[in-house]
Amino acid sequence: MAKNKQNAIQTGKRKLITKLNPKSPVSEQYRTIRTNIQFSAIDEAIRTLMVTSSGPGEGKSTTTANLAIVFAQQGKRVLLVDADMRKPTVHYTFGMTNASGLTNVLTRQTELTEAVKSTDMQTLDVLTSGPIPPNPSELLNSRGMQDFLKTAKEEYDMVIFDTPPVLAVTDAQILANQCNGTILVVSSGKAEVENVQKTKELLHATQAKILGVVLNNKKMGKNDNYYYYGTE
């Protein structure tokens, strides 16, 4: 079991390409996504950002982590939050423990300042999911969540949420209208068109502001980018 956990941590760390190889073409594409997110803010700055997908295994957690890193590399004070309280992975990605986190903050067992974990990047902190609760959707829709968002925005320039897939549970829909923007990650060749369309409809039904789509795992042609960022 310990060996499997160590392998998971090592695999997670390898996904942080923007930190390990910031000059790579893929890292440049993440910076392009960052720029597009910033230019999408017309009436108000994007302070809270949610990243989701239609189904599992489309690369949303990897995308979320690398976006958090490139915003932190820009000098912004960033908090990456693992809001997938059913199948959390952020603690593996950053090689952290998950004894306490978002769950504890929302249930007022722990203050945010005590629950956040620092990284080796000065401007990037992580709030892992904490213990898996029996009622994740209720916690995300609670007064505790409203208070958490208020406090987090006082402490950080940007709060980025990794959320469960939209079609799996209602968690992402609940959080979407509490954030300034939503990014939808779509895996090329894996995500079904009707599922992506259904995801878009569900997000719109909750008044989510969809900023754009990241097309992931697309086979590269000579003039193709690894990631594509566009509007709806």
N, C-alpha and C positions, 0 to 999 in steps of 0.2 A: 504493500500500500504506500509506504514512504517513497519507494522508487517511482511509482506511478505519479505521485504528487510532484516529485522533483522534475520528472519529465514534462509534466503539464506546465510547470513554472518556466522551464527552459524554452518550451515551445511558445509560451506566451511572450516571453521577452524577445524572441526572434521576430515577432510580429510588429515590433516597434521600429519599423524601418526609418521613420522620420528622425528618430534619435540615433539609431545605429549607423545609418548611412544617409545623412541629410542632403548629400549632393546627388543622390540617385534620381533617375527620371520619375520614379514613383513618388518620391518625397516632393519633387517639384509639382507633381499633380495635386498632392495634398495642399500645397501652398496656393495653387490655383483655386482649389475649392474654397480655401479660407478667404481669398480675395473676393470670390463671387458671393460668399455669404455676407461679407462686409458691405459690398455694393448693393446687396438686396435690401439693406436697411434704408428706407426712404423717410418714414415718419419717426421712427425710433431706432436706437441702436439695438443690435441683437445681443442681449445680455444672457438670455437663457435659451439653450438650443437642445432639441431632442433628436436623437438618431434612432431610426427603427427600420424594419423591413416587413415584408409580407409574411415570410416564413423563416424557419431556422436555417442556419448554415449559409447565409448569404454574405457574411463578412461585415455585419453591422458593428460588432464589438471591436474588430480590428480598425474599422474606419473611425469609430468614436475615439479610440485611444490615440490614433495618429492625428486626428483633428485637434484633440486637446493639446498634444505636444506642439503642433505648429503654431497654435495660438499662443502658447506659453513662450515659444521661441521668439515671438514677436514682442515679448515683454509684458504681455497681459497677465494678470493674476488670474489663474484658471483653476476651477474646481471640477474634476471629473467625478461624476456620481454614477455608481452602479445601481440603477433603478430596476434591474431585472432581479427581483427578490425571489424568483422561482428557480432560475438556473444561472446564478451569478458566475461571472468569469473574470471580472476586472482584477480581482486579487491575484489570480493566476498570472494574468498578463504582466502585472508589475511586481510579482514575487512577494506579495504581502500576506499577512494573516487576515482572517475574516471573522474574528471573534466578536467584534462590534462594528457597527456602521450605521447605514441609513435607517434600518429598522429601529435601532436603539434611539436615534434622534427623533424619529417620528412618534415614538411612544413615550418620549420625554424621559427616558432612562439616562440619557447622556446628552451633554451639550455638544453642539457642532464642533466647537474648538477642541474638544477632547476626543471626538470621534475621527476627525480627519487625519490622514497619514501623509507625511511629506514624501516627496520623491527626491531623486538626485538632481532635479531641475528646480532651481530656486523659486520659480513662479508657478509651479504646478503641484497641486495637492490632489489627493484621491480620497473619496469617501466610498468605501466598499459597501456591499449590500448589508452586511451584518447577518445575524441568524435568520434563516428562512421562516417567515411568519405564516400563520394559517390564513391570513386575510390581506394579501398584498394590495389588491385593488382598493379595499376600504382605507388602507393606510395612505395611499396616494391621493385619495379624495378627502382626506381629513383636514381638520384645522391645523394639525401638527405640520402638514405639508405646506400649508400657506405660511405658517410661521417660519418654517425652514427656508423657504424661498426668499422671504423678506430678509432673514439674517444672512443668507448666503450672498445675496446681491449687495449687502452692505460690506462684506468682506472681500468679495471677488469681482473682477471685471467681467468674467464670463463663467457661467455654470453650464456644463455639458452633460446630458443624461444619456446613458446607454439603457435602452428599454427592451422589453420582450417584443417578439414579432406581433404585429397587429392582429393577424388572423388567429393567433393561438389563444390569446386572452385579451381582456379589455384594458389592461394596465396602460398601454401606450395611448389609447384613446382618451383615458382619464387625464393623463399628464399633458397631452398635446395642447389643449387650450389654455394651459397654465404657462406655456413657454412662448417666447417671442417668435420662434421658428422651428420647423421640423425638416429634417433631411431623411429621405427615403433611400435605402440601399437596395439595389436590385442586382441579383447575380445572373449574369448572362448565361443562357443555356440551362439554367436551373429554375428560376422563377417563372411561373406560368402567367401569361398575359392577363387572364381573367382574375387571377389572384392579386396581381398588382393593381388592376382596375378596382377591384373590390376594396383593397386597402386604401386607395385614394378616396373612394366614396365614404368609407368609414371615418377617415380623418377629417374630411370636409364636414361630415355630419356633426363633428364636435368642435367646429370652427377653428380647426388647426390651420396655421399658416405654413403651407408647404413651400419651402424655399427652392427646392430642386431635388434632383435625383442623382445618385452616384451609381453608375453602371460598373459593376465589379466583375472580375474574372473574364473579361472580354479578351479573346485571342487577338494579339496585336498584329496589325498589318504594318507596312512600311511607314505609313503616315498616321498611324493610330496612337492615341493616348491610352495608358493603362486604365485611367479613370476618366469618366465623362461626367461633367456637371451641367445640368440644364434645368430649365423651368418645366412646369407641368406640361 
